[in-house]
Amino acid sequence: MHTLTIKIQDNVLEEFLSFVSKRKESIEITKDENLELDPYFYERQKQLQQDIDEIDAGTAEMINNEDFWNEIDTFTDSLQK
């Protein structure tokens, strides 16, 4: 079995649902709450896992706390100009 995400234009939704209902023994429709809350959920999840893997492998570029706050200060100062 395969899982797909399908975007359907409003004007063909009823036609699509009719087709699916005729094939209900082989097609199952479920709503993915993750995508309803965040359309980019799976892309974000993939990026987060990649970040975690890089941190675990020691290949992630890290900056120290002082440099981080200096960069934040510089950025906020640039917004006020």
Helices and strands as residue ranges (DSSP letters): G 10-12, H 13-22, H 33-37, H 41-57, H 65-80
